[in-house]
């Protein structure tokens, strides 16, 4: 029996819930009584045992709390393949036009990311260099990786938006390299855009689901996976431009975080995919217009 005064340490409308807590307290040596009350049941203990009993009941609640529901699946955009098709057509089209003399004979030299020329004011080379490749294997490698990462990014953000951010981020990464690199340095290739797309999708996935109730490993896994892929695919091969790859990935991460946050996310969700995709193509066309004028 419990001496007076008794202290209520748990109450519930269901008798079974009170019986479970009574057994928990009995298991740790606390005598508890189940007392019916108006519309509910009470678990009571001696006043001297109240703090000890409350501590064990709190521990019991923490250990038996149901896990949070799994986060909802991310929204995926349809027609992601359209942007990949246009990416392929752009790179192949530029390679064909330059290789077959359909444009100025010095088009390749006028579009290369030449640091000395960029520092002299030829900003458009940051965009045109993304579309130029040294040979077939160089083009094929950037086509394969770009289509894969670009498709995944487009599934998350939409085909037009993903490619607009990819082209813009890669061009700014090239511009940063051109303005800070040694005057004798030059580079071409879409690999900067490839790693911008990788950073974009990694950071967007990470930021979009960061606040959801989930294990920290799941929360950080998109960004960690992106860094691993950057190290695995972005540092292999002779003549690899590590600075461009790192800069492209960093720009992609910045844009991915911004695209998943606040006002920018709402603006991008309202922007038509055809419009953002057209803006990406227009930026490249304008850059080539300046290069070939």
N, C-alpha and C positions, 0 to 999 in steps of 0.2 A: 504493500500500500504506500501511497505517496502522502507525505506529511503536508499539512497546510503551512504556508500558502503554496499552491501549485502554480507553475508557470506554463503557459501554452507556447510550445516551440514550433508547432505546425498546425494548420487547419486546412480543410478541403471539403468540398461537397461530396466527394466519393469516399466511401468507407475504405475501399481497397487501397487508395493512396495513403491514407493514414496508417493502415495496417502495415504497409511496406516500411514506412518511417519508424513505426514502433519496433519492427524486427531489426532494423538497422541500429537503433539505440540499444536494444537488448544485446546485440552482438558485441557492443563495446562496453557492456557492463552498466548501462544506465536503465533504471527501472522507469518505464513509461506506461501511461494508461491512456486508453482510448475512451474519450468522453463524448457522448452525443450531445449536440447543442441544436439550437433552432436553425434548421436548414443546412447544417454542416456537422462535421466531426472535428474534434480537437485531440491533439496529442499533447499530453501534459507530463511534466517532470517536476521533481523537487527543485526549489529555487536554487539550492547550492549546486545542482547539476545543470542548470539552464545554459550557462555559457559553453560548457563542454559539449552538451547535446546539440546546441545550435551550430557549433563548429563542425561537428561530424555530419550533421544534416546538410550543411552548405557544401561540404566535400562530396557528399553523396549526389547532390544535385549537379555539381560540376562534372562529375564522372559519368553521369547518366543523361546529360543534356543531349538532345538529338542533334546530329550533325546538320549544318546549314544546307539548304537545298542546293543542288548544283547550279552554277550560273547558266543563264540562258545561252543558247548557241548564238554566235555572232551573226549579224546580218550579212548576207552575201549578195553581191550584185550579179545580175545576169549579163550575158554578152561580153564577158571579159576578153574573149578571143578577138574581138574587133580591134582593140588597141594593139594587140600582138601582131595582127595581120598588117596594120598600118606601120608598125615599127619595122617589120620585116621588109615591107615594100619600100620604105624610106631608105634603109641601109642598102638594099640590093639596087634600088633605083639610082642612088648616088654613085655606087660602085660602077654600075653599068655606064652611066653618063660620063663619069670621069675617065674610066678605062677605055672607052670607045671614042673619045674626042668629041662628044656631043656638046660640050661646053668649052670654055677657054682651055688651052693646052696647059696653062699654069694654074688651073683650078686647084689641084692638089696642094701646091705650094701656098696658094692664097688662102686655103682653108685650114692649114695645119696650125696647131696651138704652138706658135713660136713666141717664147717668152719676151724676146726683144721687141717684137712687133706688137704684142699685147701691151707692153709697157709704153710703147709709143702711141697708143690710143686705138689700136685695132681690136676692139672689144668683141666683135662678132666672131672672132676665131674660137671663142669659148663654146659657141654653139656649133659652128661648122665642123670643128675637129671631132665632134661626137659622131659624125656620119662618115668619116673617112677611115679606111683600113689599109694596112700595108700589103696584104695578100689574102688569098682564099681562106686558109686556115684561121687567120686572125678574124676575118669576117664571120666565119662559121662559128667560132667559139663565142663571139659576142652575140650572135643571133640566138644560139641555143640557150645560153645563160640568161640573156635579156628577155627572151620569150617566157622562160620559166618563172623568173622572179617577177617580171612584169605582169604575168597572168595572175599570180598570187596576190600581188598588190592591187590589181584591178578588181579582183573578187571582193576585196575589203572596201575599197574607196570608190569603185566605179571605174570603168575603162578610161574615160576622158580625164577625170581628176587625177587618177594614179599616174598617167603618162604626162600630164601637165606638170605635176610636182616632180616627177622623175627628171624630165628634160630641164626644168628650171633649176632644180637642185644640182644636177650634174654640170650644167653650164656655169653656175656660180662657183662650184668646186674647181672647174677648169679656170675660171677667171681668177680665183684666188691663187692657183698654182702659177698662172701666167704672170700675175703681178708680183709675185714674191720669188719666183724661180730665177736661176742664173740666166743671163741673156742668151747663152748658147743652147739652152734646153728647148726641145720641141717634142710634141707628142700628138698622136692621133688615136682614135678608137672609141667605141661606145662602152668600153669597160667601166668608165666613170659612171655612166648612166646605169649600168648593170648593178653596181654596188650602191648607188643611190636608191634604186628600187628595193634592194635587199634591206638597207637601213630603214627605208620608208615603211615597209610592211612589218618589220620587226618592232619598230618603235610604236607604230599605230596599234598593233595587237597588244603590246605591253601596256600602253597608256589607256586604251579603251577599256580594258578589263582589270585595271590596277586596283580599283576600289571594291571589286566584287569579293564576297567571302570565299576565299580559297587559300590553299596552302601556299606559303611563300615561294616554294619551288615552282608551282604552276604559274604564279603571278609573274615571276621573272624569267620564265623559260623562253618566251619569244625573243627577248633581247639577248639572252645568253646564247641561244641558238644562232642568232644573227651574227654575233661576234665570232662564234666558232666557224661558221660558214665563210666569213670574211677572211679569217686566218687560213682556212683550208684551201679556198679557191682564189683568194686575192693575192697570195704571195708566191704562187708557183709559176714556173716558166722563166726562161731567160729574157731579160729586158723588161720585166714587169715594172710598171710605174706604180710603186707602192704609195707614193704621196697622193697620186690621183685616186687610187682605190680608197685610201683612208679618208681623203677629203670628201669623196663621193658618199661614202657610208655615213660620215659625220653629218653631212648636209641632209641625207635621207632621214637620219634619226631626228634631227631638229624639225624637219618638215612633218615627219610622222607624229611627233609629240604635239606640234601645233595643230595639225589636222584633226586630232582626236580630242581637242580641248576647246571648250568655251565658244566664243563668238566665231572663230574661224571654222569650227566644225559645222555650226549652223549655217554659215555662209556657203560652205562647200556642198552641204546637203541640198541647198536650194538651187545651186548652179546646175544648169543642164549639162549632162555628160558630153553631148555633142559640142557644146560651146567650149568647155575646158579642153577637150581633145583638139578642136580646131585651133585653139590658142597655142597649144604645143606645136602643132604643125606650122602655124603662122610664124612662130618665133624662129624656127629653123629656116623657113623660106626667106624671111626678112634678113637673117644673118647672111645667107648665101647671096641675097641681092646686094648687100654691101660688099661682100667679098668679090663678086664678079663684075661690079659696076666699072 
